[in-house]
């Protein structure tokens, strides 16, 4: 006896080969009916015996293609007469209210790579080979449903061969919207930045993409248009080229990412764990932070560079194999890690096929500006940086930066969520199912926005720092596109408390224009809530102890916070402890000149006469003596342009400057803290901690760093290695955080601790705090898929606003 059913599948199920899978599964189970896309997902209508239908439904989830993410499968019986007496077929997409998802851009799958490298195949050396298992998605889409006409591939009509594969349900390119070949698809070409013609025989290469390898090997800087933006590339072992790239790009210290043909190319330079290998080879293909091999330590590269010979005579290095030239020390100055990624498009694979050493592949922009995505802008803005351009004629609709991930204690920690991950939706915990549309605007640095609706949140890709006008313009454009794609009309808007953030100001404007309420969300509360969401804490969860450590966030008392201990749920929080506030001498100048924080800390711990009497021979004291101390002291007394801040980030800056790393000027956010962590050698990790003091009689309690300074200065005076000093600071801070957390958890009867904020990107600190809290029987939750830095703020804002709306009448 026959039965019939309509099955609705929601999630990331369009443009990922889901309908062909359904088609083949239906044929296997001898069912008739149809499958089609609509704005909410995929609809399947089938008829057959009850057993056939039941087995078919059971197989949907385990048979899903690699890029599909099924959120729900809903089945209801329908009349047999509504299913035509024809074979199973795939029918055209239907419009409706948008509730489906867009898949992230995905790295080239093994089958497409094989097609691209097959000299007898029609895709041989085609830089844009793709199928439903890989290729561009978010970067090319303009509207939903995800059909070719709604992407930047609309201008490339398919040739008969591509159309045949596109129409064949048994082919993995069935309805792969970017499918194309040499005859009908996008084309790549090489051009010179100076406008002179490129003469092909000057390279004697296979094609323009292959010629890029030769140019890079010759020391040239090449701008390369990829899948979500344009990058700048050069030979990572060519010190002159890397330094030239830094000077032209005005990016003086922030580390560059590397791309390698395969893992054998980076293996001589880095240690690679199984978890890191899995991340590198995943469809997301992010940049993964890898530890340099021991012989590639702080002086491993510098020893091969001009000016380091004297050091190598007194600190001999292990012999490096001759086949592996040293990397330029300018790639990641003073750091013990390298950011590495594998090729994630056929273009990159073809370009690197002959490249036996790493290349730098960094965003195509001037420092702090958005990455270029179109050809004309690239020629205009990058013409003074690159000498050659490898461009193509497929438009990038959405700018999508490379994601950055690291492994911490065996678990992934996302530092930048973009290509490969966004805009995959995040399922919200129990209680958020009926959430109305909410727009959250994020912060100012590492900005993202978030669209919340009906139990899920769509977190945008990383959009950069909104302090730059061009970055803010790109943020507005991307926000408008997302709201159009997902037909998202918010009933409420959430934004950071800080009145000067551009995202907050835009939120006020939008709320007023659209006559919807604006929810102002405290910065550190949002950090904690984002982590709570990720770990599935329900909307009515009991409070947690949230420890949020970062550079700066606007406090509920109109002061600057950054080292916070909060008893929090989704709706509200109580500030129960914080770091001792210190003056930020010169305001924002203190974030750019770390020594200012050292001076403020020292003047809080001792007076100048005592400092010079006891420690006047130290470099840091001599340095501070050359600064305008009378003006600085006046600023300390009056707080003129020197607001107090309980910032953990500024404490790290102060210690970093004291020990001599990043003392005068920081050229990128967190440079002092990152270099301070990199000083620590494995044997020094367990060094005796520096003392911190806890003022229990204050409400909130205050954690003070004043007591560490005499000990630290004595160590400097006695010539203790900076590795040990850095380790003692990290261990002391971790011990103080843990002791205070245990005290607060006991006092407030809490069992769960959430660690978040950009400072917890520090691996040494995070692992030490985790271990100590777990030893005390506490459950510790840390961000993994969502960045602990400000990239996760908008997710926390959505959750807090939703919880508050849930309570409103």
C-alpha positions in Angstrom: 0.0 0.0 0.0 1.4 3.4 -1.0 1.8 6.4 1.2 2.9 10.0 0.4 4.8 12.6 2.4 6.1 16.1 2.2 9.5 16.6 3.8 10.9 20.0 4.5 14.7 20.2 5.2 16.1 23.4 6.7 19.7 24.5 7.1 22.5 25.0 4.7 21.1 22.8 1.9 21.2 25.0 -1.2 24.1 25.1 -3.6 25.8 22.2 -1.8 24.6 19.2 -3.9 21.7 18.4 -1.6 19.1 18.0 -4.3 21.2 15.6 -6.4 21.8 13.5 -3.3 18.0 13.5 -2.7 17.4 12.5 -6.3 19.8 9.6 -6.2 18.5 8.5 -2.8 14.9 8.6 -4.1 15.9 6.4 -7.2 17.6 3.9 -4.8 14.4 3.5 -2.8 12.2 3.4 -5.9 10.2 6.5 -5.0 8.4 8.9 -7.3 7.9 12.6 -6.6 10.0 15.8 -6.7 12.5 18.0 -4.9 13.0 21.7 -5.1 14.5 24.7 -3.4 12.4 27.5 -1.9 13.3 30.4 0.3 13.1 28.3 3.5 15.3 25.4 2.4 14.5 22.2 0.4 11.1 20.6 -0.1 10.8 16.9 -1.0 7.5 15.3 -2.0 7.6 11.5 -2.3 5.3 8.5 -2.8 6.0 4.8 -2.3 5.5 2.1 0.2 5.5 3.1 3.9 8.8 1.2 4.3 10.4 2.9 1.3 9.4 6.3 2.5 10.6 5.6 6.1 14.0 4.3 4.9 14.4 7.3 2.6 13.8 9.8 5.4 16.2 7.9 7.7 18.9 8.1 5.1 18.6 11.9 4.5 20.9 13.0 7.4 23.7 10.5 7.0 23.7 10.9 3.2 24.0 14.7 3.2 26.9 16.0 1.0 30.0 17.5 2.7 29.0 21.1 2.8 25.4 20.6 3.9 24.4 21.4 7.4 20.9 20.1 8.2 19.1 21.9 11.1 15.8 20.2 10.9 13.8 17.6 8.9 10.0 18.0 9.2 7.7 15.4 7.7 3.9 15.4 7.1 1.7 13.0 5.3 -0.1 14.3 2.1 -2.6 12.8 -0.3 -1.3 10.3 -2.8 -3.1 12.1 -5.5 -0.9 15.2 -5.1 2.2 13.2 -6.2 2.3 12.8 -10.0 2.6 9.3 -11.6 6.0 10.2 -13.0 9.6 9.3 -12.1 11.3 11.4 -9.3 12.5 14.7 -10.6 14.2 18.0 -9.6 11.9 20.9 -10.2 12.6 24.7 -10.4 13.2 26.8 -7.3 10.2 28.6 -5.8 10.2 32.0 -4.1 8.9 32.8 -0.5 10.0 34.2 2.8 13.7 33.7 3.2 14.6 31.2 5.9 17.4 29.2 4.3 21.1 29.7 4.6 24.0 30.4 2.3 27.0 28.1 2.5 30.4 29.5 3.2 33.0 29.5 0.4 34.7 26.1 0.4 38.2 25.0 -0.5 38.7 23.0 -3.7 37.6 19.4 -3.2 39.9 16.5 -4.1 37.8 15.6 -7.2 38.0 19.1 -8.6 41.7 19.3 -7.9 42.1 16.1 -9.8 40.1 17.5 -12.7 42.2 20.6 -12.7 45.5 18.7 -12.9 44.3 16.1 -15.4 46.0 16.9 -18.8 43.4 14.9 -20.6 40.3 16.5 -19.0 38.4 19.5 -20.1 39.1 21.4 -16.9 42.9 21.0 -17.2 44.6 24.0 -15.6 41.3 25.9 -15.4 41.6 28.3 -12.4 37.9 28.2 -11.5 37.0 24.5 -11.5 34.3 23.8 -8.9 31.4 21.6 -8.1 28.6 21.4 -5.4 31.3 20.2 -2.9 33.5 23.2 -3.3 34.1 26.7 -4.6 32.6 30.2 -4.1 29.3 30.7 -2.3 29.0 33.8 0.0 31.6 35.7 -2.0 29.5 35.7 -5.2 25.8 35.6 -4.0 23.5 38.6 -4.4 20.1 37.1 -3.4 18.4 33.9 -2.3 17.5 31.4 -3.6 21.1 30.6 -4.4 20.7 30.2 -8.2 23.1 31.2 -10.9 21.1 34.2 -11.8 21.4 35.6 -8.3 25.2 35.4 -8.3 28.1 37.1 -10.1 28.2 34.1 -12.5 25.0 35.4 -14.1 27.1 37.1 -16.8 28.7 33.8 -17.9 26.2 31.7 -20.0 27.2 28.0 -19.8 28.6 26.2 -22.8 26.9 22.9 -23.9 29.3 20.8 -22.0 28.9 22.7 -18.7 25.1 22.9 -19.2 25.0 19.1 -19.7 26.8 18.5 -16.4 24.7 21.2 -14.7 21.5 19.5 -15.8 22.5 15.9 -14.9 21.3 15.0 -11.4 23.8 12.2 -11.3 26.8 14.5 -11.9 28.4 16.3 -8.9 28.1 19.6 -10.8 24.4 19.3 -11.0 23.2 22.9 -10.2 26.6 23.9 -9.1 25.9 27.6 -9.7 29.6 28.7 -10.4 30.2 25.8 -12.8 32.2 26.9 -15.8 35.2 26.0 -18.0 37.6 27.7 -20.5 34.9 28.1 -23.1 32.3 29.8 -21.1 33.6 30.9 -17.7 35.7 33.5 -16.0 39.3 34.1 -17.2 42.4 35.0 -15.4 45.2 37.2 -16.9 48.5 38.7 -15.9 49.2 42.4 -16.2 52.0 44.8 -15.1 51.4 47.5 -12.6 53.1 50.1 -14.8 50.7 49.4 -17.7 53.4 48.0 -20.0 52.4 44.8 -21.9 53.3 41.4 -20.5 55.2 39.4 -23.0 54.3 35.7 -22.5 57.6 34.3 -23.8 59.5 36.3 -21.2 58.5 33.7 -18.8 58.3 30.6 -21.0 55.6 29.3 -18.7 52.4 27.2 -19.3 50.0 30.2 -18.8 49.6 33.4 -16.9 48.8 31.7 -13.6 51.9 29.5 -13.8 54.0 32.6 -14.7 53.1 34.1 -11.2 55.3 31.4 -9.6 58.3 32.5 -11.7 57.6 36.2 -10.8 57.5 35.4 -7.1 60.7 33.3 -7.4 62.4 36.3 -9.0 61.5 38.5 -6.0 58.5 40.3 -7.4 55.4 41.3 -5.4 52.2 40.2 -7.1 48.6 41.1 -6.4 46.4 38.1 -6.8 42.6 38.1 -7.1 41.2 35.1 -5.3 37.8 34.1 -4.1 36.8 36.7 -1.5 39.4 39.4 -2.1 42.8 40.4 -3.5 46.0 39.3 -1.8 49.6 40.5 -2.1 52.2 37.7 -2.5 55.9 37.4 -2.4 58.6 34.8 -1.7 58.7 34.2 2.1 62.4 33.3 1.9 63.3 36.5 0.1 64.1 39.0 2.9 64.3 42.0 0.6 60.9 41.3 -1.0 59.2 40.8 2.4 60.7 44.0 3.8 59.8 45.8 0.6 56.2 44.6 1.0 56.1 45.8 4.6 57.3 49.3 3.6 55.0 49.7 0.6 52.0 48.4 2.5 52.8 50.4 5.7 52.4 47.2 7.8 55.6 47.3 9.8 55.3 44.5 12.4 52.0 42.7 12.3 52.7 39.1 11.1 52.1 38.1 7.5 50.3 34.9 6.7 51.9 32.2 4.6 50.5 29.9 1.9 52.3 26.6 1.0 51.7 24.2 -1.9 51.2 21.3 0.6 52.2 20.5 4.2 55.6 19.1 3.2 56.7 22.6 2.3 56.0 24.0 5.8 57.0 20.9 7.7 60.7 21.9 7.9 59.7 25.1 9.6 56.8 24.3 11.9 55.4 21.5 14.1 52.0 20.3 12.9 49.7 18.4 15.2 46.9 16.1 14.0 44.3 18.7 15.0 46.2 21.5 13.1 46.5 19.3 10.0 42.8 18.6 10.1 42.0 22.3 10.3 44.4 23.1 7.4 42.9 20.4 5.2 39.3 21.1 6.0 36.8 22.7 3.5 37.2 25.9 5.5 41.0 25.9 4.9 41.7 28.7 7.4 45.0 30.3 8.4 46.2 28.1 11.3 48.8 29.4 13.8 51.6 26.9 14.0 54.5 26.7 16.4 57.9 27.2 14.8 60.3 24.3 15.2 62.8 24.6 18.1 65.6 25.5 15.7 63.4 28.1 14.2 63.1 30.0 17.5 63.5 33.7 18.2 66.8 33.9 16.4 66.4 31.0 13.9 65.5 33.3 11.0 67.4 36.4 12.1 70.6 34.4 12.1 70.4 34.1 8.3 69.7 37.8 7.9 72.1 40.7 7.6 73.0 42.1 11.0 72.6 38.9 13.0 76.0 37.4 12.3 77.4 38.7 15.6 74.6 37.0 17.6 75.2 33.6 15.8 78.8 33.7 16.8 77.9 33.6 20.5 74.6 31.6 20.1 75.3 28.9 17.5 72.3 27.4 15.8 71.5 23.9 14.8 72.4 23.2 11.2 69.5 23.9 8.8 69.1 21.5 5.9 70.4 23.2 2.8 67.2 22.4 0.9 65.1 24.6 3.2 66.1 28.2 2.9 65.4 30.4 6.0 62.2 32.4 6.1 62.5 36.2 6.3 62.6 37.4 9.9 60.2 40.1 8.7 57.3 37.6 8.3 56.4 37.5 12.0 58.9 39.6 14.0 59.5 38.5 17.5 56.9 35.8 17.4 57.1 32.0 17.9 54.2 31.2 15.6 53.6 31.3 11.9 50.1 31.7 10.3 49.9 29.1 7.5 47.2 28.1 5.0 46.9 25.7 2.1 45.7 26.6 -1.4 41.9 26.8 -1.4 41.2 27.5 -5.0 42.4 25.9 -8.3 44.1 29.2 -9.1 46.2 28.9 -5.9 47.0 25.3 -6.6 48.1 26.0 -10.1 50.1 29.0 -9.1 52.0 27.0 -6.4 52.5 23.7 -8.2 56.2 24.5 -8.9 56.8 26.5 -5.6 58.9 24.5 -3.2 59.0 27.2 -0.5 56.4 29.2 1.4 55.0 32.4 0.0 53.6 35.4 1.9 49.9 35.8 1.1 48.5 38.9 2.9 45.4 41.0 2.3 45.6 43.4 -0.7 45.3 46.7 1.0 47.1 49.5 2.7 47.4 49.0 6.4 44.0 49.4 8.2 42.0 49.7 4.9 39.6 47.0 3.7 40.9 44.4 1.3 40.5 45.3 -2.3 37.9 43.2 -4.2 37.6 44.7 -7.7 40.1 45.2 -10.4 40.0 48.9 -10.8 40.3 49.6 -7.1 43.2 47.2 -7.0 45.0 48.9 -9.8 44.5 52.3 -8.1 45.4 51.3 -4.5 47.9 48.5 -5.0 49.8 49.8 -8.0 52.4 51.3 -5.8 52.8 48.0 -3.9 52.7 45.2 -6.4 54.7 45.1 -9.6 52.3 42.6 -11.3 48.6 41.7 -11.0 46.9 38.4 -11.6 43.3 39.3 -12.1 40.1 37.7 -13.3 36.7 38.8 -14.5 34.4 37.1 -12.0 33.0 39.8 -9.7 33.5 39.5 -5.9 30.2 40.5 -4.4 31.1 39.9 -0.8 34.5 40.7 0.7 35.5 37.7 2.7 38.9 37.7 4.6 40.8 34.6 5.5 39.8 33.0 8.8 42.4 32.5 11.5 42.3 29.5 13.9 44.7 28.0 16.5 44.7 24.8 18.6 44.7 25.4 22.3 45.0 22.4 24.6 43.7 20.1 21.9 40.7 22.4 21.1 40.3 24.9 18.2 40.1 28.5 19.0 38.8 30.8 16.3 40.5 34.2 16.2 38.9 35.5 13.1 35.7 34.0 11.6 35.4 34.7 7.9 36.0 32.6 4.8 35.0 29.0 5.2 32.9 29.6 8.3 30.6 32.7 7.7 27.7 32.9 7.2 27.0 29.4 8.6 24.2 30.0 11.2 24.7 29.5 14.9 21.9 27.6 16.6 20.8 29.4 19.7 20.1 27.4 22.9 16.8 26.3 24.4 14.4 29.2 25.0 15.5 31.3 22.0 13.3 29.4 19.5 10.7 32.2 19.2 13.2 35.0 19.0 11.9 37.8 16.7 14.2 39.4 14.1 17.0 41.3 16.0 20.0 43.1 14.5 23.1 43.4 16.6 25.8 45.9 15.5 29.0 44.6 17.2 31.9 46.8 18.3 34.5 49.0 16.8 37.5 46.7 16.3 37.4 43.3 14.7 33.8 44.2 13.9 31.0 41.9 12.9 27.2 42.2 13.0 24.7 39.5 13.7 21.2 38.8 12.4 19.1 36.9 15.0 15.8 35.3 14.1 13.8 32.2 15.2 16.3 30.4 17.2 19.4 31.0 15.1 22.0 33.7 14.6 23.8 34.6 11.4 27.1 36.1 12.4 28.8 38.1 9.6 32.3 37.6 8.4 35.1 39.6 10.0 34.7 43.2 8.7 37.8 45.0 10.2 38.2 48.1 12.3 35.5 50.7 11.9 37.8 53.6 12.9 38.7 53.8 9.2 36.1 55.5 7.1 36.6 53.0 4.2 36.1 50.0 6.6 33.0 51.5 8.0 31.6 52.1 4.4 32.3 48.4 3.7 30.6 47.4 6.9 27.4 49.4 5.9 27.4 47.8 2.4 27.8 44.3 3.8 25.0 44.9 6.4 22.7 46.1 3.7 23.5 43.0 1.5 22.9 40.6 4.4 19.6 42.2 5.3 18.5 41.9 1.7 19.8 38.3 1.3 17.9 37.1 4.4 15.0 39.5 4.2 15.8 40.6 7.7 13.6 43.4 9.1 14.5 43.8 12.8 12.0 44.5 15.5 14.9 45.6 17.8 18.5 46.7 17.4 21.3 45.9 19.9 24.6 47.9 20.1 27.5 48.5 22.4 27.3 51.0 25.2 30.2 53.1 23.8 28.7 56.3 22.4 31.6 57.0 20.1 31.6 53.6 18.3 30.6 54.1 14.7 28.5 50.9 14.9 26.7 52.3 17.9 26.0 55.6 16.2 24.7 53.8 13.1 22.5 51.7 15.4 20.9 54.9 16.9 20.2 56.2 13.4 18.7 52.9 12.2 16.5 52.5 15.3 15.2 56.0 14.9 14.6 55.7 11.2 12.8 52.3 11.6 11.0 53.2 14.8 12.3 50.1 16.7 13.8 50.0 20.2 17.5 50.1 20.7 19.1 47.9 23.4 22.4 49.2 24.7 24.6 46.2 25.7 27.6 46.4 28.0 30.7 45.3 26.2 31.9 42.6 28.6 28.5 41.2 29.3 28.3 40.6 25.5 31.6 38.8 25.6 30.3 36.4 28.2 26.9 35.9 26.6 28.5 35.0 23.3 30.4 32.2 25.0 27.3 31.1 26.8 25.5 30.8 23.5 28.3 28.7 22.0 28.1 26.2 24.9 24.4 25.9 24.7 23.4 27.5 28.0 19.6 27.9 27.9 17.8 31.3 28.0 16.9 30.7 31.7 20.3 29.4 32.8 21.5 30.0 36.3 24.2 32.7 36.4 27.8 32.1 35.6 31.0 33.8 36.7 32.2 35.6 33.6 35.8 36.7 33.4 36.2 39.1 30.6 39.7 40.4 29.9 40.4 42.7 27.0 41.9 46.1 26.0 38.9 48.4 26.6 35.2 48.4 26.8 32.7 51.1 28.0 31.5 50.3 31.5 28.0 50.5 33.0 29.3 53.4 35.2 30.6 55.4 32.2 34.2 54.5 32.9 36.6 52.3 30.9 36.6 48.6 31.8 38.8 45.7 30.6 39.6 43.3 33.5 36.1 42.3 34.7 34.6 39.6 36.9 30.8 39.5 36.4 28.1 37.3 37.8 25.9 37.1 34.7 23.1 35.5 32.9 21.6 36.5 29.5 19.5 39.3 31.0 21.8 41.1 33.4 25.0 41.1 35.2 26.6 42.3 38.5 30.2 43.5 38.5 31.7 41.7 41.5 35.5 42.4 40.9 37.9 44.1 38.5 41.5 45.0 37.9 42.7 48.1 39.7 42.0 51.1 37.4 45.1 52.8 36.0 45.5 56.1 34.2 45.7 55.8 30.4 48.2 58.6 29.9 47.1 60.5 26.8 44.0 58.4 26.3 44.2 56.5 23.0 48.0 57.4 23.0 48.4 54.8 25.7 47.3 52.0 23.3 49.9 53.1 20.8 52.8 53.8 23.2 53.1 51.0 25.7 55.6 52.8 27.9 52.9 55.2 29.0 51.2 52.3 30.8 54.5 51.3 32.4 54.9 54.7 33.8 51.3 54.8 35.2 51.8 51.4 36.8 55.1 52.3 38.4 53.9 55.6 39.7 51.0 53.8 41.4 53.3 51.3 42.9 56.1 53.7 44.1 57.3 57.2 43.8 59.9 58.4 41.3 62.6 59.0 43.9 62.4 55.5 45.3 62.3 54.1 41.7 65.4 55.9 40.7 67.2 55.1 43.9 66.6 51.4 43.7 66.4 50.8 40.0 67.9 53.9 38.2 70.3 51.7 36.3 67.6 49.9 34.4 66.9 50.7 30.8 63.2 51.2 31.3 63.9 53.7 34.1 66.4 55.6 32.0 63.9 55.6 29.1 61.1 56.9 31.3 63.5 59.6 32.6 63.7 61.1 29.0 60.0 61.5 28.8 58.1 64.7 29.8 57.6 63.6 33.3 56.2 66.9 34.7 53.4 66.8 32.1 52.8 63.1 32.7 52.6 63.7 36.5 50.1 66.6 35.9 48.0 64.3 33.8 48.1 61.6 36.5 47.0 64.2 39.1 44.2 65.8 37.1 43.3 62.9 34.9 43.4 65.3 32.0 43.2 63.2 28.8 44.1 60.3 31.1 41.0 58.4 32.0 41.2 55.5 34.5 40.8 52.0 33.0 40.7 48.6 34.5 42.2 47.2 31.4 44.0 43.8 31.3 45.4 44.7 27.9 47.1 47.8 29.2 48.7 45.8 32.1 50.2 43.5 29.5 51.5 46.5 27.6 53.1 47.9 30.7 55.0 44.7 31.5 56.0 44.2 27.8 57.5 47.7 27.7 59.3 47.2 31.0 61.1 44.1 29.7 62.0 45.8 26.4 59.5 44.5 23.8 57.4 46.9 21.9 58.3 49.7 24.3 58.2 52.9 22.3 55.4 52.3 19.7 52.9 49.5 19.0 52.1 49.3 15.3 49.2 46.8 15.7 46.6 46.0 18.3 48.0 43.8 21.1 51.5 43.8 19.8 53.1 44.1 23.3 51.0 41.3 24.8 51.7 39.0 21.8 55.4 39.6 21.9 55.5 39.2 25.7 53.9 35.7 25.4 56.3 34.8 22.6 59.2 35.4 24.9 58.3 32.4 27.1 60.3 29.3 26.5 58.8 25.9 27.4 61.3 25.4 30.3 60.2 28.7 31.9 56.4 28.2 31.8 56.3 27.0 35.4 58.4 29.8 36.8 57.4 31.1 40.3 54.5 33.6 39.9 54.8 37.3 40.7 52.6 38.4 43.5 49.2 40.2 43.0 47.1 41.7 45.8 43.3 41.3 46.3 41.4 44.0 48.2 38.5 42.1 49.7 37.1 45.1 51.5 36.1 46.8 48.3 32.8 46.4 46.5 33.5 45.4 43.8 36.7 43.6 44.9 39.8 45.0 43.3 42.7 42.9 42.0 45.9 45.0 42.1 49.2 44.5 40.2 51.1 47.0 42.3 53.0 44.3 44.2 54.5 42.6 41.2 56.5 45.6 40.1 59.3 45.6 42.8 59.8 41.9 42.1 59.9 42.3 38.3 62.3 45.2 38.5 64.6 43.2 40.8 64.6 40.4 38.3 65.6 42.9 35.5 68.3 44.3 37.7 69.7 40.8 38.4 69.8 39.9 34.8 67.1 37.3 35.0 66.2 36.1 31.4 63.2 37.9 29.9 61.7 34.5 29.2 61.5 33.8 32.9 60.2 37.3 33.7 57.5 36.9 31.1 56.6 33.5 32.5 56.5 34.8 36.1 54.1 37.5 35.1 51.8 35.1 33.2 51.8 32.6 36.0 51.2 35.3 38.6 48.3 36.8 36.7 46.8 33.4 36.1 47.1 32.5 39.8 45.5 35.8 40.9 42.6 35.3 38.4 42.0 31.8 39.5 42.2 32.5 43.3 39.8 35.4 42.9 37.5 33.3 40.7 37.3 30.5 43.3 36.5 33.1 46.0 33.8 34.6 43.9 32.3 31.3 42.8 32.1 30.1 46.4 30.6 33.4 47.6 27.9 33.5 44.9 27.3 29.7 44.7 28.4 29.4 41.1 29.7 26.3 39.4 30.5 27.5 35.8 33.1 30.0 34.8 33.2 31.7 31.4 36.6 33.0 30.1 36.4 35.5 27.2 37.8 38.7 25.8 40.8 39.3 23.5 43.4 38.8 26.3 42.3 35.1 26.5 43.7 34.7 23.0 46.9 34.4 25.1 47.5 30.6 25.1 49.8 30.5 28.2 47.3 32.5 30.3 44.2 30.6 29.1 45.7 27.2 29.7 47.0 28.1 33.2 43.7 29.6 34.3 41.7 26.7 32.9 43.8 24.1 34.7 43.7 25.9 38.0 39.9 26.4 37.9 39.2 22.8 36.9 41.4 21.6 39.7 39.1 23.4 42.0 36.1 21.5 40.6 34.7 24.4 38.5 33.4 23.9 34.9 35.3 26.2 32.6 33.7 27.4 29.3 35.9 29.1 26.6 35.1 30.4 23.1 36.0 28.0 20.3 33.9 28.5 17.1 33.3 32.2 17.9 36.2 34.6 18.5 36.9 35.6 22.2 37.8 39.0 20.9 35.4 41.7 19.7 34.5 39.5 16.7 32.1 37.7 19.0 30.4 40.7 20.5 27.5 40.9 18.1 26.4 37.3 18.9 26.4 38.1 22.6 24.4 41.3 21.9 21.7 39.3 20.0 21.3 36.9 22.8 21.1 39.5 25.5 18.5 41.6 23.6 16.5 38.4 22.8 16.4 37.4 26.5 15.2 40.9 27.5 12.6 40.9 24.8 11.5 37.4 25.9 10.6 38.9 29.4 8.8 42.0 28.1 5.0 41.9 27.9 
